Amino acid sequence: MIEFQDIAFDSARVLDAIDGAADADLDTLEFGIIGFDGASVVRRYNAFESRMAGLSVQRVIGQPLFTIVAPCMNNYMVAQRFEDATESATKLDDTIDYVLTLRMRPVKVKLRLLADPAVRMRYLLVQRPA
């Protein structure tokens, strides 16, 4: 059995682990976690992502992810993949190289897009270079 503190960006069962975790547990991880509902409204936002993006948790929670929080991800590479998975009721677990550009200098990251029809929330994980 994997311990929560051993969860990594590329862990096989990361979706199950983060979806069942308390927000305080998500804050212990060293990669960004953005959880959003079916309307793409941010419901979970961990401390690591808050620090790295420079956006407070209070400012992000309750806001639409792809139009207010991260419009640079409102494209076929990110937002459309979530929509396609939802429309087809299929699982999504894709990792892509990406460049974040909003409110910061361009930063190369890896994004992991996670969705499962059996899980209420969808998740976007952000791994930044060390």
VEXMARLO-245302 format. One line per field, with one value per atom (N, C-alpha, C): residue in three letters; chain; atom name; x, y, z. Coordinates in steps of 0.2 Angstrom, whole numbers, plus 5000, padded with zeros to 4 digits. Example, Ala and Ser with C-alpha at 12.3 -4.5 7.8 and 13.67 -1.06 7.14 Angstrom:
REM residues 2
residu c(Ala, Ala, Ala, Ser, Ser, Ser)
chaine c(A, A, A, A, A, A)
atome c(N, CA, C, N, CA, C)
c1 c(5066, 5062, 5066, 5064, 5068, 5064)
c2 c(4972, 4978, 4984, 4989, 4995, 5000)
c3 c(5039, 5039, 5039, 5035, 5036, 5039)
REM end
This chain:
REM residues 130
residu c(Met, Met, Met, Ile, Ile, Ile, Glu, Glu, Glu, Phe, Phe, Phe, Gln, Gln, Gln, Asp, Asp, Asp, Ile, Ile, Ile, Ala, Ala, Ala, Phe, Phe, Phe, Asp, Asp, Asp, Ser, Ser, Ser, Ala, Ala, Ala, Arg, Arg, Arg, Val, Val, Val, Leu, Leu, Leu, Asp, Asp, Asp, Ala, Ala, Ala, Ile, Ile, Ile, Asp, Asp, Asp, Gly, Gly, Gly, Ala, Ala, Ala, Ala, Ala, Ala, Asp, Asp, Asp, Ala, Ala, Ala, Asp, Asp, Asp, Leu, Leu, Leu, Asp, Asp, Asp, Thr, Thr, Thr, Leu, Leu, Leu, Glu, Glu, Glu, Phe, Phe, Phe, Gly, Gly, Gly, Ile, Ile, Ile, Ile, Ile, Ile, Gly, Gly, Gly, Phe, Phe, Phe, Asp, Asp, Asp, Gly, Gly, Gly, Ala, Ala, Ala, Ser, Ser, Ser, Val, Val, Val, Val, Val, Val, Arg, Arg, Arg, Arg, Arg, Arg, Tyr, Tyr, Tyr, Asn, Asn, Asn, Ala, Ala, Ala, Phe, Phe, Phe, Glu, Glu, Glu, Ser, Ser, Ser, Arg, Arg, Arg, Met, Met, Met, Ala, Ala, Ala, Gly, Gly, Gly, Leu, Leu, Leu, Ser, Ser, Ser, Val, Val, Val, Gln, Gln, Gln, Arg, Arg, Arg, Val, Val, Val, Ile, Ile, Ile, Gly, Gly, Gly, Gln, Gln, Gln, Pro, Pro, Pro, Leu, Leu, Leu, Phe, Phe, Phe, Thr, Thr, Thr, Ile, Ile, Ile, Val, Val, Val, Ala, Ala, Ala, Pro, Pro, Pro, Cys, Cys, Cys, Met, Met, Met, Asn, Asn, Asn, Asn, Asn, Asn, Tyr, Tyr, Tyr, Met, Met, Met, Val, Val, Val, Ala, Ala, Ala, Gln, Gln, Gln, Arg, Arg, Arg, Phe, Phe, Phe, Glu, Glu, Glu, Asp, Asp, Asp, Ala, Ala, Ala, Thr, Thr, Thr, Glu, Glu, Glu, Ser, Ser, Ser, Ala, Ala, Ala, Thr, Thr, Thr, Lys, Lys, Lys, Leu, Leu, Leu, Asp, Asp, Asp, Asp, Asp, Asp, Thr, Thr, Thr, Ile, Ile, Ile, Asp, Asp, Asp, Tyr, Tyr, Tyr, Val, Val, Val, Leu, Leu, Leu, Thr, Thr, Thr, Leu, Leu, Leu, Arg, Arg, Arg, Met, Met, Met, Arg, Arg, Arg, Pro, Pro, Pro, Val, Val, Val, Lys, Lys, Lys, Val, Val, Val, Lys, Lys, Lys, Leu, Leu, Leu, Arg, Arg, Arg, Leu, Leu, Leu, Leu, Leu, Leu, Ala, Ala, Ala, Asp, Asp, Asp, Pro, Pro, Pro, Ala, Ala, Ala, Val, Val, Val, Arg, Arg, Arg, Met, Met, Met, Arg, Arg, Arg, Tyr, Tyr, Tyr, Leu, Leu, Leu, Leu, Leu, Leu, Val, Val, Val, Gln, Gln, Gln, Arg, Arg, Arg, Pro, Pro, Pro, Ala, Ala, Ala)
chaine c(A, A, A, A, A, A, A, A, A, A, A, A, A, A, A, A, A, A, A, A, A, A, A, A, A, A, A, A, A, A, A, A, A, A, A, A, A, A, A, A, A, A, A, A, A, A, A, A, A, A, A, A, A, A, A, A, A, A, A, A, A, A, A, A, A, A, A, A, A, A, A, A, A, A, A, A, A, A, A, A, A, A, A, A, A, A, A, A, A, A, A, A, A, A, A, A, A, A, A, A, A, A, A, A, A, A, A, A, A, A, A, A, A, A, A, A, A, A, A, A, A, A, A, A, A, A, A, A, A, A, A, A, A, A, A, A, A, A, A, A, A, A, A, A, A, A, A, A, A, A, A, A, A, A, A, A, A, A, A, A, A, A, A, A, A, A, A, A, A, A, A, A, A, A, A, A, A, A, A, A, A, A, A, A, A, A, A, A, A, A, A, A, A, A, A, A, A, A, A, A, A, A, A, A, A, A, A, A, A, A, A, A, A, A, A, A, A, A, A, A, A, A, A, A, A, A, A, A, A, A, A, A, A, A, A, A, A, A, A, A, A, A, A, A, A, A, A, A, A, A, A, A, A, A, A, A, A, A, A, A, A, A, A, A, A, A, A, A, A, A, A, A, A, A, A, A, A, A, A, A, A, A, A, A, A, A, A, A, A, A, A, A, A, A, A, A, A, A, A, A, A, A, A, A, A, A, A, A, A, A, A, A, A, A, A, A, A, A, A, A, A, A, A, A, A, A, A, A, A, A, A, A, A, A, A, A, A, A, A, A, A, A, A, A, A, A, A, A, A, A, A, A, A, A, A, A, A, A, A, A, A, A, A, A, A, A, A, A, A, A, A, A, A, A, A, A, A, A, A, A, A, A, A, A, A, A, A, A, A, A)
atome c(N, CA, C, N, CA, C, N, CA, C, N, CA, C, N, CA, C, N, CA, C, N, CA, C, N, CA, C, N, CA, C, N, CA, C, N, CA, C, N, CA, C, N, CA, C, N, CA, C, N, CA, C, N, CA, C, N, CA, C, N, CA, C, N, CA, C, N, CA, C, N, CA, C, N, CA, C, N, CA, C, N, CA, C, N, CA, C, N, CA, C, N, CA, C, N, CA, C, N, CA, C, N, CA, C, N, CA, C, N, CA, C, N, CA, C, N, CA, C, N, CA, C, N, CA, C, N, CA, C, N, CA, C, N, CA, C, N, CA, C, N, CA, C, N, CA, C, N, CA, C, N, CA, C, N, CA, C, N, CA, C, N, CA, C, N, CA, C, N, CA, C, N, CA, C, N, CA, C, N, CA, C, N, CA, C, N, CA, C, N, CA, C, N, CA, C, N, CA, C, N, CA, C, N, CA, C, N, CA, C, N, CA, C, N, CA, C, N, CA, C, N, CA, C, N, CA, C, N, CA, C, N, CA, C, N, CA, C, N, CA, C, N, CA, C, N, CA, C, N, CA, C, N, CA, C, N, CA, C, N, CA, C, N, CA, C, N, CA, C, N, CA, C, N, CA, C, N, CA, C, N, CA, C, N, CA, C, N, CA, C, N, CA, C, N, CA, C, N, CA, C, N, CA, C, N, CA, C, N, CA, C, N, CA, C, N, CA, C, N, CA, C, N, CA, C, N, CA, C, N, CA, C, N, CA, C, N, CA, C, N, CA, C, N, CA, C, N, CA, C, N, CA, C, N, CA, C, N, CA, C, N, CA, C, N, CA, C, N, CA, C, N, CA, C, N, CA, C, N, CA, C, N, CA, C, N, CA, C, N, CA, C, N, CA, C, N, CA, C, N, CA, C, N, CA, C, N, CA, C, N, CA, C, N, CA, C, N, CA, C, N, CA, C, N, CA, C, N, CA, C, N, CA, C, N, CA, C, N, CA, C, N, CA, C, N, CA, C, N, CA, C, N, CA, C)
c1 c(5004, 5000, 5004, 5003, 5007, 5005, 5010, 5008, 5007, 5003, 5001, 5007, 5012, 5018, 5022, 5021, 5025, 5022, 5016, 5013, 5017, 5018, 5022, 5018, 5021, 5017, 5016, 5020, 5019, 5017, 5014, 5012, 5006, 5005, 5000, 4993, 4992, 4986, 4985, 4988, 4988, 4981, 4977, 4970, 4966, 4966, 4963, 4966, 4972, 4976, 4974, 4974, 4973, 4965, 4961, 4954, 4951, 4954, 4952, 4956, 4961, 4965, 4962, 4964, 4962, 4966, 4963, 4967, 4974, 4974, 4980, 4986, 4983, 4988, 4990, 4986, 4988, 4993, 4993, 4998, 5005, 5006, 5012, 5016, 5012, 5015, 5020, 5025, 5029, 5028, 5022, 5019, 5012, 5011, 5004, 4998, 4993, 4987, 4981, 4977, 4971, 4966, 4961, 4955, 4949, 4945, 4940, 4934, 4928, 4922, 4920, 4914, 4911, 4910, 4909, 4909, 4915, 4921, 4928, 4929, 4925, 4926, 4931, 4936, 4942, 4939, 4939, 4937, 4943, 4949, 4954, 4961, 4965, 4971, 4976, 4982, 4986, 4991, 4995, 4999, 5005, 5008, 5013, 5012, 5006, 5004, 5003, 5000, 4999, 5005, 5010, 5017, 5020, 5020, 5023, 5020, 5013, 5010, 5009, 5010, 5009, 5001, 4997, 4990, 4988, 4984, 4982, 4976, 4976, 4971, 4964, 4963, 4957, 4955, 4960, 4958, 4956, 4959, 4958, 4951, 4950, 4944, 4938, 4934, 4927, 4927, 4933, 4934, 4935, 4932, 4933, 4940, 4942, 4949, 4952, 4948, 4951, 4949, 4945, 4944, 4947, 4947, 4949, 4956, 4957, 4963, 4969, 4968, 4973, 4970, 4969, 4966, 4972, 4978, 4983, 4982, 4978, 4977, 4970, 4967, 4960, 4961, 4963, 4965, 4964, 4966, 4965, 4969, 4975, 4980, 4978, 4974, 4972, 4964, 4961, 4954, 4950, 4952, 4948, 4948, 4954, 4955, 4950, 4950, 4945, 4938, 4936, 4929, 4928, 4933, 4932, 4931, 4935, 4934, 4927, 4925, 4918, 4913, 4913, 4908, 4908, 4913, 4914, 4913, 4913, 4913, 4919, 4925, 4931, 4936, 4940, 4946, 4951, 4954, 4959, 4965, 4971, 4977, 4982, 4984, 4989, 4994, 5000, 5005, 5008, 5009, 5011, 5016, 5021, 5025, 5021, 5022, 5018, 5022, 5021, 5024, 5018, 5019, 5014, 5017, 5012, 5014, 5010, 5005, 5001, 5004, 5004, 5006, 5014, 5017, 5024, 5028, 5035, 5039, 5037, 5038, 5037, 5041, 5037, 5040, 5038, 5043, 5042, 5040, 5034, 5032, 5029, 5028, 5024, 5017, 5012, 5005, 5003, 4999, 4996, 4988, 4985, 4978, 4974, 4970, 4967, 4959, 4956, 4948, 4946, 4941, 4938, 4930, 4926, 4919, 4916, 4920, 4918, 4920, 4924, 4927, 4924, 4921, 4917, 4922, 4928, 4932, 4937, 4939, 4944, 4951, 4956, 4963, 4968, 4971, 4977, 4983, 4988, 4994, 4999, 5003, 5009, 5015, 5020, 5027, 5031, 5035, 5039, 5046, 5051, 5058, 5061, 5065, 5069, 5073)
c2 c(4994, 5000, 5006, 5011, 5017, 5022, 5025, 5030, 5037, 5041, 5047, 5051, 5052, 5056, 5053, 5047, 5045, 5046, 5049, 5051, 5056, 5054, 5059, 5061, 5066, 5068, 5062, 5058, 5052, 5046, 5046, 5040, 5037, 5030, 5027, 5029, 5029, 5030, 5037, 5042, 5048, 5051, 5050, 5053, 5050, 5044, 5041, 5044, 5045, 5047, 5055, 5059, 5066, 5067, 5064, 5065, 5063, 5058, 5056, 5060, 5064, 5067, 5074, 5076, 5082, 5087, 5094, 5099, 5100, 5099, 5100, 5095, 5089, 5084, 5086, 5089, 5091, 5096, 5100, 5106, 5103, 5097, 5094, 5091, 5091, 5089, 5094, 5092, 5096, 5097, 5097, 5099, 5102, 5106, 5109, 5105, 5106, 5103, 5108, 5107, 5111, 5106, 5106, 5102, 5106, 5104, 5108, 5104, 5107, 5103, 5103, 5100, 5099, 5106, 5111, 5118, 5121, 5118, 5120, 5126, 5126, 5130, 5127, 5131, 5128, 5127, 5121, 5119, 5117, 5115, 5113, 5116, 5119, 5122, 5122, 5118, 5117, 5123, 5123, 5128, 5128, 5123, 5123, 5127, 5125, 5129, 5136, 5138, 5145, 5149, 5146, 5149, 5150, 5145, 5145, 5150, 5150, 5154, 5161, 5162, 5169, 5171, 5166, 5167, 5164, 5168, 5165, 5160, 5156, 5151, 5154, 5159, 5163, 5166, 5168, 5172, 5167, 5160, 5155, 5151, 5149, 5145, 5148, 5145, 5148, 5151, 5151, 5155, 5150, 5152, 5147, 5146, 5140, 5139, 5141, 5140, 5141, 5148, 5152, 5159, 5164, 5163, 5168, 5166, 5160, 5158, 5157, 5153, 5151, 5151, 5157, 5157, 5154, 5154, 5152, 5144, 5141, 5134, 5132, 5138, 5137, 5136, 5130, 5128, 5120, 5118, 5111, 5106, 5109, 5105, 5103, 5107, 5106, 5106, 5112, 5112, 5108, 5107, 5103, 5096, 5094, 5087, 5085, 5089, 5088, 5088, 5092, 5092, 5086, 5084, 5078, 5072, 5071, 5066, 5066, 5072, 5072, 5070, 5073, 5071, 5064, 5061, 5054, 5049, 5052, 5048, 5043, 5046, 5041, 5044, 5040, 5042, 5046, 5051, 5055, 5055, 5053, 5053, 5054, 5060, 5063, 5067, 5066, 5071, 5074, 5081, 5085, 5090, 5091, 5097, 5103, 5108, 5115, 5121, 5126, 5133, 5137, 5139, 5143, 5150, 5155, 5162, 5167, 5165, 5171, 5173, 5180, 5183, 5182, 5179, 5177, 5176, 5176, 5174, 5167, 5166, 5159, 5154, 5149, 5143, 5137, 5133, 5126, 5121, 5118, 5113, 5107, 5102, 5096, 5097, 5095, 5095, 5088, 5086, 5080, 5081, 5079, 5080, 5073, 5074, 5068, 5069, 5064, 5064, 5057, 5056, 5049, 5050, 5047, 5048, 5046, 5041, 5039, 5044, 5049, 5054, 5061, 5064, 5070, 5076, 5076, 5082, 5080, 5085, 5084, 5087, 5085, 5087, 5089, 5095, 5097, 5097, 5093, 5093, 5097, 5101, 5105, 5103, 5101, 5099, 5104, 5108, 5113, 5111, 5113, 5111, 5112, 5108, 5108, 5114)
c3 c(5000, 5000, 5000, 4996, 4995, 5000, 5004, 5009, 5005, 5008, 5005, 5004, 5008, 5008, 5002, 5000, 4994, 4987, 4987, 4981, 4977, 4971, 4966, 4960, 4957, 4951, 4946, 4945, 4941, 4944, 4950, 4953, 4949, 4949, 4945, 4948, 4954, 4958, 4961, 4958, 4960, 4961, 4956, 4956, 4962, 4963, 4969, 4976, 4976, 4982, 4983, 4978, 4979, 4980, 4977, 4977, 4984, 4987, 4994, 5000, 4998, 5003, 5005, 5012, 5014, 5011, 5011, 5008, 5011, 5018, 5022, 5019, 5017, 5014, 5008, 5003, 4997, 4998, 5003, 5004, 5006, 5007, 5009, 5002, 4997, 4991, 4987, 4984, 4980, 4973, 4971, 4964, 4965, 4960, 4960, 4959, 4962, 4961, 4961, 4955, 4954, 4953, 4958, 4957, 4955, 4950, 4948, 4946, 4946, 4945, 4938, 4937, 4930, 4926, 4930, 4926, 4926, 4927, 4927, 4933, 4938, 4944, 4948, 4950, 4955, 4962, 4964, 4971, 4976, 4973, 4977, 4973, 4978, 4975, 4981, 4979, 4985, 4986, 4992, 4994, 4989, 4986, 4982, 4975, 4973, 4967, 4968, 4974, 4976, 4976, 4979, 4980, 4973, 4969, 4962, 4957, 4957, 4953, 4955, 4962, 4965, 4965, 4966, 4967, 4973, 4977, 4984, 4983, 4987, 4987, 4987, 4992, 4992, 4986, 4982, 4975, 4970, 4971, 4965, 4966, 4973, 4974, 4972, 4968, 4966, 4960, 4957, 4950, 4944, 4939, 4933, 4931, 4930, 4929, 4922, 4917, 4910, 4908, 4911, 4909, 4914, 4920, 4925, 4928, 4930, 4934, 4929, 4924, 4919, 4912, 4909, 4902, 4897, 4899, 4895, 4893, 4897, 4896, 4893, 4891, 4887, 4880, 4878, 4872, 4871, 4865, 4863, 4867, 4869, 4873, 4880, 4883, 4890, 4891, 4890, 4892, 4887, 4881, 4876, 4878, 4881, 4882, 4888, 4893, 4898, 4896, 4891, 4889, 4885, 4881, 4877, 4881, 4886, 4891, 4894, 4896, 4899, 4895, 4888, 4883, 4882, 4882, 4880, 4886, 4892, 4898, 4898, 4897, 4897, 4902, 4904, 4908, 4904, 4908, 4905, 4910, 4907, 4911, 4906, 4904, 4899, 4903, 4901, 4903, 4897, 4898, 4892, 4894, 4890, 4891, 4889, 4893, 4892, 4894, 4892, 4894, 4897, 4904, 4907, 4905, 4904, 4902, 4905, 4909, 4912, 4918, 4919, 4925, 4927, 4922, 4924, 4918, 4919, 4913, 4911, 4905, 4902, 4906, 4909, 4913, 4910, 4908, 4905, 4911, 4910, 4915, 4912, 4916, 4914, 4917, 4913, 4916, 4915, 4921, 4920, 4921, 4916, 4916, 4918, 4923, 4926, 4927, 4924, 4925, 4924, 4928, 4928, 4929, 4925, 4926, 4933, 4936, 4943, 4948, 4946, 4951, 4950, 4955, 4954, 4952, 4954, 4952, 4947, 4943, 4938, 4941, 4939, 4942, 4937, 4938, 4934, 4938, 4937, 4941, 4937, 4941, 4938, 4941, 4937, 4939, 4936, 4941, 4938, 4939, 4935, 4935, 4942, 4944, 4950, 4951)
REM end
